Amino acid sequence: MAGLFDGFEGYRVVGEAESREALTSALVAVDANVLLNLYRYNARTTTDLFAIFEKLGDRLVVPYQAMREFHRNRLKAIGNPEQATSEARGVLEKNRAGTVRALDAWSKQLAIDDGELQRLHDDVDAVFRRLQEAIDQATPDRVHPSTSADEDPVLSRLAELLADKVLHRPAENTWNALIVEGNQRVDNLIPPGYLDADKGDQHAEGASGDFLVYTQACHEAKSRQMDLIIVTNDEKEDWWWRRGPDMIGPRQEMTKEFFDSTGRRLFLMRASDLLNRSQVLDVEVNPLSARDADVNRSDIAEPGKWTAEAVEMLLQRLRGEGRRDLADIINAAAAAGGSISREEIYVLCDYRDDRKLRGITRPAARITADLQSEGYLPPSVAPMMKSVYVDAGQLTAIRIPAEVVDVLTPETRPSGTVGEAEPASKYQPLTEYLMALDADSVSMRFSEIEDILGEPLAPSARKHLPYWYSSQNSLGKAITTAGFKARGVRPETEAVEFVRR
């Protein structure tokens, strides 16, 4: 006779007491994203995490693939402090000048006294001066990509803590077999890591990176006959058993797989979970450290990405300024896979043969800067329109970022992604809900939408931001039919705002 969870081990929700107890006895395997974030946290949080790692002693390990990804992505995690500082200064100065212009225009309309206007100017200058000083004071403390390993405090501390704790790479034939298995699991949507399918061409291991981390950690825990905690800041559904924004625990398939192999328990924790539970290890940490570690840093991990919302706004502003030709060029480049030739531009826009293309990218660059200053884009993004030259000759093509191609051509994606077909009736309840609204906008959680639908959203709604903005799929059609459009979609917090058109 079997019990309630016999054969269903993955469905048992682990309590807080069990998680705390595991932290005192289980093997703890740390993923690359946690180590990389040691460069992104403030100094207090990084110090507190180091104290926890030290307390774990020989129970702390780093899988080979995790260490490989740490070294591979370390310079990107460090970033470019000088560039970030320069961009921040530029945005602040642009905002200061805009504020002054707004005050001048306002004062003329209301006949404000010159003395009062000057006092307001002084107040504005004082505020922006304090911000500039704060930026300047913070910059020297940052590690630079050219900082030597011996002078890098994070590397130096990790070298001490991880001595004899990085798992060795398996033998060549075993390693290659694991890569094949990992990529097959991605194809079959077996967790963890199947949402990394688009990384398949980036590295020799293809899309199997998460699986390599997971399987080596599991093997080490089995050899030591210990429960296993994997510490990762990856919050996607190919790791976590999720319900809406709540992360319940490891995916059921992973929990059962580990139990069937070892008879032991598998836990997933984030860096913030370690900090919140530090007392069980007799480690005192600052209460603010867990809050800092809980901040989503995907914008730092993947800098310079255009959002579907920002792309739409740029195109609207170009058209509003009478530059429909530039909007057409961008759309045509997207349809062609990312670039459009000089000859095609002349035909598309019906330009005269004697027309020069000098400065053609400037309007898009100016609007991009405006979107950055307004907070719709990160400080550093690839140019929307990049001129391509051959040697020192004339412009030969215009290239747009890859993510913009994905935004503007979602219907060209393979089946099962942004353009996947679904019964239109599935989203009819959402259409009816939006049409019944009196307000012109409403903010909703994905889970609230699922409650209205009575069933889960399509997987693409959580995997692909452009899915919400496309008119080629059932969800987009349902939103459009109701007279609304999606805005401010945030997959990391599973939130979206619907705005009446």
Legacy VTK file of the C-alpha trace (Angstrom):
# vtk DataFile Version 3.0
C-alpha trace
ASCII
DATASET POLYDATA
POINTS 501 float
0.000 0.000 0.000
1.240 3.503 -0.850
0.911 6.752 1.072
-0.345 10.172 0.014
2.917 11.311 -1.584
4.418 7.970 -2.587
5.135 8.393 -6.274
4.059 12.038 -6.029
7.018 13.419 -4.089
7.220 16.513 -6.288
3.803 17.734 -5.167
4.669 17.949 -1.481
5.107 21.611 -0.490
8.062 21.960 1.863
7.570 24.053 5.004
9.824 26.803 6.296
11.088 24.645 9.173
12.262 21.974 6.715
14.016 24.558 4.567
15.833 25.981 7.569
16.831 22.531 8.780
18.140 21.639 5.323
20.369 24.692 5.356
22.209 23.188 8.337
22.788 19.743 6.837
22.309 19.616 3.053
24.845 19.988 0.291
24.606 23.548 -1.083
25.388 23.988 -4.808
25.681 27.592 -6.005
24.813 28.617 -9.559
26.785 31.103 -11.659
24.153 33.856 -11.494
24.502 34.025 -7.710
28.283 34.409 -7.930
27.988 37.022 -10.697
25.574 39.080 -8.625
28.285 39.502 -5.996
29.522 42.260 -8.345
26.074 43.823 -8.575
24.962 43.829 -4.949
26.017 46.600 -2.652
29.114 45.913 -0.542
27.078 45.065 2.570
25.048 42.374 0.813
28.122 40.835 -0.805
29.910 40.710 2.559
26.895 39.049 4.211
26.692 36.379 1.503
30.393 35.678 1.834
29.856 35.124 5.575
27.115 32.582 4.837
29.230 30.784 2.239
32.081 30.557 4.728
29.781 29.103 7.384
28.638 26.351 5.023
32.190 25.001 4.986
32.700 21.758 3.062
28.964 21.554 2.272
29.417 24.379 -0.258
30.161 23.351 -3.851
30.104 25.002 -7.270
29.403 22.727 -10.270
31.955 22.896 -13.062
29.487 24.415 -15.551
28.492 27.113 -13.043
32.108 28.133 -12.593
32.608 28.061 -16.357
29.652 30.438 -16.828
30.924 32.670 -14.023
34.257 33.219 -15.758
32.564 33.505 -19.148
30.194 36.279 -17.987
32.246 37.994 -15.300
33.294 40.999 -17.376
29.701 41.581 -18.451
28.618 41.478 -14.803
31.272 44.042 -13.902
30.091 46.226 -16.766
31.731 49.490 -17.740
31.592 51.896 -14.776
32.983 54.820 -16.757
30.438 54.405 -19.532
27.566 53.975 -17.071
28.682 57.085 -15.205
28.977 59.100 -18.403
25.539 57.984 -19.568
23.984 58.783 -16.190
25.547 62.254 -16.226
24.252 62.844 -19.747
20.702 61.813 -18.867
20.707 63.986 -15.742
21.947 67.014 -17.667
19.304 66.458 -20.336
16.620 66.291 -17.649
17.975 69.385 -15.905
17.893 71.371 -19.138
14.379 70.112 -19.880
13.190 71.123 -16.419
14.637 74.612 -16.838
12.950 75.009 -20.232
9.625 73.885 -18.781
9.924 76.424 -15.954
10.770 79.211 -18.409
7.746 78.421 -20.602
5.477 78.186 -17.555
6.737 81.462 -16.088
6.008 83.336 -19.324
2.421 82.116 -19.379
1.797 83.063 -15.746
3.977 86.202 -15.659
6.083 84.834 -12.803
8.439 87.338 -11.175
12.041 87.082 -12.416
13.315 86.738 -8.861
10.991 83.811 -8.144
11.970 82.149 -11.424
15.663 82.479 -10.555
15.045 80.886 -7.155
13.363 77.943 -8.879
16.308 77.653 -11.257
18.659 77.618 -8.258
16.589 74.864 -6.603
16.719 72.763 -9.759
20.481 73.254 -10.076
20.961 72.259 -6.432
18.974 69.026 -6.823
20.809 67.934 -9.960
24.166 68.945 -8.497
23.560 66.625 -5.526
22.687 63.796 -7.896
25.830 64.405 -9.939
27.947 64.401 -6.778
26.395 61.095 -5.659
27.265 59.513 -9.008
30.809 60.860 -8.950
31.409 59.632 -5.394
30.184 56.102 -6.154
32.193 55.568 -9.324
35.749 55.090 -7.925
34.668 52.145 -5.745
33.652 49.952 -8.678
35.769 47.112 -10.021
36.791 47.732 -13.628
37.121 44.998 -16.285
40.864 45.722 -16.424
41.294 45.314 -12.630
43.807 42.536 -11.969
42.596 39.338 -10.304
44.688 40.059 -7.198
43.086 43.496 -6.780
39.525 42.312 -7.411
37.983 41.867 -3.916
35.239 39.528 -5.142
37.663 37.237 -6.976
40.117 37.267 -4.080
37.441 36.284 -1.562
35.981 33.613 -3.837
39.436 32.133 -4.384
39.700 31.581 -0.622
36.161 30.294 -0.127
36.032 27.949 -3.113
39.395 26.243 -2.696
38.683 22.512 -3.301
34.952 23.253 -3.648
34.605 23.519 -7.446
33.501 20.176 -8.872
35.772 18.712 -11.531
34.694 18.388 -15.128
33.741 14.760 -15.857
35.726 12.700 -18.335
35.416 13.831 -21.956
33.088 11.039 -23.101
30.878 11.446 -20.027
30.766 15.225 -20.463
29.826 14.977 -24.120
27.103 12.447 -23.312
25.668 14.819 -20.690
25.618 17.659 -23.235
23.674 15.471 -25.656
21.248 14.454 -22.903
20.813 18.056 -21.792
19.986 19.286 -25.273
17.518 16.424 -25.747
15.811 17.424 -22.502
15.539 20.995 -23.778
13.875 19.714 -26.949
11.446 17.678 -24.837
10.737 20.568 -22.380
12.161 18.646 -19.409
13.354 20.941 -16.594
15.610 22.566 -15.731
16.727 24.936 -18.468
14.452 24.242 -21.416
13.610 27.935 -21.694
17.234 28.498 -22.744
16.614 26.876 -26.117
17.489 30.154 -27.856
21.038 29.900 -26.437
21.714 26.746 -28.403
24.125 28.396 -30.851
26.053 30.522 -28.374
28.382 27.939 -26.807
29.713 24.439 -27.365
27.355 22.944 -24.768
24.350 24.354 -26.614
21.300 24.896 -24.422
22.285 22.261 -21.854
24.013 24.633 -19.389
21.352 24.541 -16.660
21.081 20.759 -16.927
24.856 20.384 -16.532
24.747 22.451 -13.332
21.756 20.510 -12.008
22.914 16.998 -12.849
26.437 17.436 -11.441
25.023 18.884 -8.207
22.618 15.927 -7.958
25.440 13.439 -8.569
27.598 15.023 -5.870
24.729 14.999 -3.337
24.044 11.336 -4.138
27.690 10.392 -3.633
27.667 12.131 -0.230
24.212 10.759 0.662
22.931 14.255 1.456
19.875 16.366 0.698
20.576 19.037 -1.925
19.988 22.781 -2.013
20.613 24.500 -5.349
21.013 28.249 -4.906
20.063 30.099 -8.070
18.709 33.508 -8.957
17.025 32.061 -12.042
13.293 32.508 -11.389
11.909 31.056 -14.625
9.342 28.302 -14.717
11.841 25.800 -16.113
13.370 25.701 -12.608
10.519 26.626 -10.294
7.127 25.146 -9.544
5.172 28.380 -9.857
1.651 29.604 -9.384
1.441 33.146 -10.669
4.160 35.178 -8.917
4.589 32.576 -6.141
7.608 30.271 -6.359
6.577 27.150 -4.430
9.680 25.022 -4.875
11.598 23.025 -7.488
9.685 21.750 -10.480
7.878 18.543 -9.529
9.764 16.599 -12.189
13.103 17.606 -10.668
12.049 16.777 -7.100
10.825 13.321 -8.117
13.840 12.648 -10.316
16.200 13.459 -7.442
14.152 11.437 -4.951
13.961 8.391 -7.224
17.738 8.512 -7.642
18.733 9.240 -4.045
15.735 8.867 -1.736
16.485 12.402 -0.528
15.027 15.899 -0.741
15.758 18.634 -3.282
15.410 22.330 -2.413
15.718 25.504 -4.467
16.724 28.761 -2.821
17.667 32.228 -4.008
20.401 34.396 -2.530
17.726 36.350 -0.650
16.482 33.079 0.915
19.971 32.384 2.287
20.090 35.851 3.816
16.608 35.565 5.321
17.551 32.230 6.922
21.060 33.154 8.018
20.207 32.849 11.718
20.027 29.045 11.504
23.726 29.179 10.588
24.459 31.606 13.443
25.373 34.298 10.929
24.242 37.853 11.551
23.396 39.844 8.422
22.003 43.295 7.808
18.189 43.154 7.408
18.486 45.255 4.251
20.745 42.715 2.529
17.907 40.308 1.720
15.942 43.163 0.190
18.916 44.142 -1.965
19.436 40.533 -3.087
15.749 40.247 -3.955
15.937 43.041 -6.543
15.581 41.635 -10.045
18.778 42.383 -11.935
17.845 41.048 -15.363
18.390 44.558 -16.711
22.036 44.273 -15.686
22.439 40.669 -16.795
21.102 41.484 -20.224
21.834 45.172 -20.800
20.772 47.182 -23.791
17.589 45.320 -24.731
14.789 47.072 -26.579
11.333 46.328 -25.192
8.265 45.932 -27.371
6.760 48.964 -25.650
9.779 51.147 -26.445
9.850 49.974 -30.079
6.184 50.886 -30.483
6.723 54.309 -28.907
9.704 55.092 -31.137
7.788 54.174 -34.284
4.792 56.262 -33.173
7.003 59.285 -32.527
8.737 58.953 -35.871
5.374 58.921 -37.627
4.168 61.809 -35.482
7.154 63.862 -36.643
6.356 63.117 -40.263
9.166 60.557 -40.605
7.037 57.636 -41.716
9.860 56.783 -44.116
12.150 55.905 -41.204
9.428 53.821 -39.540
8.988 51.975 -42.833
12.738 51.360 -43.059
12.779 49.843 -39.562
9.804 47.592 -40.304
11.280 46.507 -43.638
14.625 45.705 -41.993
12.788 43.583 -39.408
10.878 41.718 -42.128
14.189 41.033 -43.895
15.788 39.615 -40.758
17.589 42.683 -39.437
18.968 44.817 -42.255
17.975 46.690 -45.402
20.298 47.705 -48.219
20.866 51.203 -49.587
19.160 50.274 -52.856
16.122 48.869 -51.042
15.836 52.057 -48.961
15.647 54.219 -52.088
12.945 52.000 -53.614
10.936 51.647 -50.388
10.908 55.363 -49.591
10.763 56.578 -53.193
13.800 58.798 -52.606
15.277 60.761 -55.520
18.539 59.418 -56.869
20.397 62.556 -55.806
19.164 62.371 -52.212
21.908 61.837 -49.626
21.464 59.410 -46.696
23.792 61.383 -44.461
22.167 61.810 -41.031
19.298 59.420 -41.761
19.695 57.688 -38.384
19.660 60.891 -36.289
15.890 61.186 -35.657
15.782 57.619 -34.316
18.861 58.290 -32.168
17.281 61.453 -30.736
14.020 59.687 -29.894
15.996 56.823 -28.351
17.727 59.326 -26.046
14.320 60.763 -25.105
12.985 57.301 -24.250
16.055 56.663 -22.114
15.630 59.933 -20.207
11.950 59.086 -19.665
12.816 55.696 -18.197
11.436 53.503 -20.988
14.871 52.190 -21.968
18.062 51.341 -20.037
20.947 53.803 -20.426
22.797 51.619 -22.897
20.962 50.063 -25.825
22.024 49.194 -29.345
21.112 51.961 -31.824
17.726 51.431 -33.430
19.226 52.305 -36.828
22.914 51.501 -37.298
24.606 52.664 -40.490
26.739 50.057 -42.244
29.677 51.253 -44.362
32.173 49.458 -46.577
35.623 50.921 -46.002
35.311 54.710 -46.199
32.598 54.720 -48.844
28.940 55.624 -48.674
26.323 54.011 -46.455
25.494 50.556 -47.804
22.807 49.343 -45.388
20.861 50.007 -42.199
20.889 47.371 -39.450
18.488 47.100 -36.480
18.932 45.132 -33.196
17.999 41.450 -33.148
15.428 41.905 -30.388
13.637 44.523 -32.486
13.320 41.952 -35.269
11.656 39.606 -32.756
9.282 42.355 -31.606
8.201 43.423 -35.072
7.922 39.984 -36.678
6.444 37.689 -33.991
4.373 35.807 -36.550
7.559 34.390 -38.081
8.534 32.529 -34.908
8.382 28.727 -34.864
5.209 27.049 -33.651
4.996 27.003 -29.872
6.424 30.486 -29.368
5.017 33.942 -29.876
2.867 33.107 -32.848
1.403 29.869 -31.512
-2.175 29.197 -32.462
-4.832 28.905 -29.785
-8.594 28.782 -29.818
-9.861 32.351 -29.983
-12.602 31.443 -27.508
-9.995 30.889 -24.800
-9.467 34.633 -24.416
-13.066 35.692 -24.966
-13.614 36.157 -21.185
-10.721 38.651 -21.137
-12.247 40.575 -24.065
-15.586 40.752 -22.236
-13.897 41.830 -18.999
-12.010 44.687 -20.671
-15.040 45.835 -22.663
-17.046 46.104 -19.438
-14.493 48.414 -17.805
-15.390 52.042 -17.181
-11.758 53.051 -16.695
-9.344 53.781 -19.530
-6.613 51.636 -17.990
-6.231 48.740 -15.577
-3.206 46.982 -14.090
-3.447 43.229 -13.633
-1.387 40.247 -12.514
-1.061 37.278 -14.813
-2.776 35.195 -12.129
-5.780 37.549 -12.167
-6.083 37.117 -15.924
-5.913 33.355 -15.468
-8.715 33.550 -12.923
-10.843 35.394 -15.499
-9.996 32.856 -18.199
-10.464 29.868 -15.942
-7.270 28.324 -17.312
-3.553 29.157 -17.618
-2.171 31.672 -20.074
-0.222 30.278 -22.996
3.424 29.539 -22.034
4.546 32.265 -24.457
2.901 34.901 -22.258
5.604 34.247 -19.651
8.454 33.448 -22.034
8.174 36.121 -24.722
7.430 39.791 -24.069
6.417 40.473 -27.715
3.552 37.991 -27.322
1.522 40.645 -25.497
2.011 43.236 -28.220
1.420 41.075 -31.272
-1.821 41.217 -33.228
-1.011 37.823 -34.763
-2.001 35.615 -31.815
-5.246 34.960 -29.950
-4.283 36.945 -26.849
-3.333 40.029 -28.862
-6.521 39.780 -30.910
-8.642 39.491 -27.758
-7.044 42.617 -26.268
-7.418 44.566 -29.534
-11.037 43.485 -29.963
-11.816 44.979 -26.570
-10.366 48.314 -27.704
-7.266 48.060 -25.507
-3.537 47.511 -25.892
-0.966 46.053 -23.507
1.595 48.375 -21.928
4.349 47.997 -19.373
4.410 44.191 -19.435
6.763 42.926 -16.718
7.291 39.132 -16.986
9.599 39.152 -13.943
6.748 40.362 -11.697
3.987 38.898 -13.892
2.193 42.217 -14.265
0.643 44.047 -17.205
-1.308 47.242 -17.781
-4.121 47.434 -20.330
-4.743 50.886 -21.822
-7.720 51.903 -23.955
-6.715 52.711 -27.524
LINES 1 502
501 0 1 2 3 4 5 6 7 8 9 10 11 12 13 14 15 16 17 18 19 20 21 22 23 24 25 26 27 28 29 30 31 32 33 34 35 36 37 38 39 40 41 42 43 44 45 46 47 48 49 50 51 52 53 54 55 56 57 58 59 60 61 62 63 64 65 66 67 68 69 70 71 72 73 74 75 76 77 78 79 80 81 82 83 84 85 86 87 88 89 90 91 92 93 94 95 96 97 98 99 100 101 102 103 104 105 106 107 108 109 110 111 112 113 114 115 116 117 118 119 120 121 122 123 124 125 126 127 128 129 130 131 132 133 134 135 136 137 138 139 140 141 142 143 144 145 146 147 148 149 150 151 152 153 154 155 156 157 158 159 160 161 162 163 164 165 166 167 168 169 170 171 172 173 174 175 176 177 178 179 180 181 182 183 184 185 186 187 188 189 190 191 192 193 194 195 196 197 198 199 200 201 202 203 204 205 206 207 208 209 210 211 212 213 214 215 216 217 218 219 220 221 222 223 224 225 226 227 228 229 230 231 232 233 234 235 236 237 238 239 240 241 242 243 244 245 246 247 248 249 250 251 252 253 254 255 256 257 258 259 260 261 262 263 264 265 266 267 268 269 270 271 272 273 274 275 276 277 278 279 280 281 282 283 284 285 286 287 288 289 290 291 292 293 294 295 296 297 298 299 300 301 302 303 304 305 306 307 308 309 310 311 312 313 314 315 316 317 318 319 320 321 322 323 324 325 326 327 328 329 330 331 332 333 334 335 336 337 338 339 340 341 342 343 344 345 346 347 348 349 350 351 352 353 354 355 356 357 358 359 360 361 362 363 364 365 366 367 368 369 370 371 372 373 374 375 376 377 378 379 380 381 382 383 384 385 386 387 388 389 390 391 392 393 394 395 396 397 398 399 400 401 402 403 404 405 406 407 408 409 410 411 412 413 414 415 416 417 418 419 420 421 422 423 424 425 426 427 428 429 430 431 432 433 434 435 436 437 438 439 440 441 442 443 444 445 446 447 448 449 450 451 452 453 454 455 456 457 458 459 460 461 462 463 464 465 466 467 468 469 470 471 472 473 474 475 476 477 478 479 480 481 482 483 484 485 486 487 488 489 490 491 492 493 494 495 496 497 498 499 500
